Amino acid sequence: MKIAYKIITPILTLAIFPVLIFLPILHLNITSTLAGSLSSNLGIREYTSLYQLLKMGGGMDETQRKLWKSIGDAIFDKEGTIGSVLTNTKWLYFFAVFAVLMLVLALVSAVLAAATRRYGLTSCFGLGAAFSAIGMNMSFNAFARPLLSGEIGISSFLGKAGSGGNNIFSSLLGNLAKVESLELGVAYSLAAFLLFTAAVFSIIMLIVRKVNK
């Protein structure tokens, strides 16, 4: 069982890396009665993996590149139209911190599982990675909530983005555009499941070890 633990637990933990890269990590759908799905205009499919996002970044045309740049400026420029309204930008920073923490703790947990018999310590790092994944998801949901509820209208968002030379979006959509969904996809769910499974395996090994003493 110890040998199986040293093989299975690191595999379960390290599997989150390809999962997060190649499986759908983002579910975004913006609709308008005039333009249909705006997601396609932004170059994003409804379900998109990190790999596809990176690949998309290299294949965007100049119009899409300018739109994304102006949207980024709109989010983080506190003096801008959206920056002054989107006061929950801090949740994106929390999201990034939890994501990095999750990956680091997962890596440490995998190394400990493979190289040591310190099941308690491995469990702590594994659970830390799993709960960091939950914190990452909660932060993203907190960021997305005002957009989904309509508190922050997509029309004003695109109005700011229009300053980058894409006024057609804001004039076309007006108040008819709506963010239907913005959430983390199956990659997050599977990664969290793998982390919790590995952590539980470590806890079981810790209990077995204490019982056999």
Secondary structure, DSSP 8 states (H G I E B T S, - for coil): -HHHHHHHHHHHHHTHHHHHHHSEEEEEEEEETTTEEHHHHTT--SEEEHHHHHHHHHH--HHHHHHHHHHHHHHH-TTSTTTTT-GGGHHHHHHHHHHHHHHHHHHHHHHHHHH---HHHHHHHHHHHHHHHHHHHHHHHHHHHHHHHTSS-HHHHHHHHGGGTTHHHHHHHTT-EEEEEEEE-HHHHHHHHHHHHHHHHHHHHHHHHHHH-
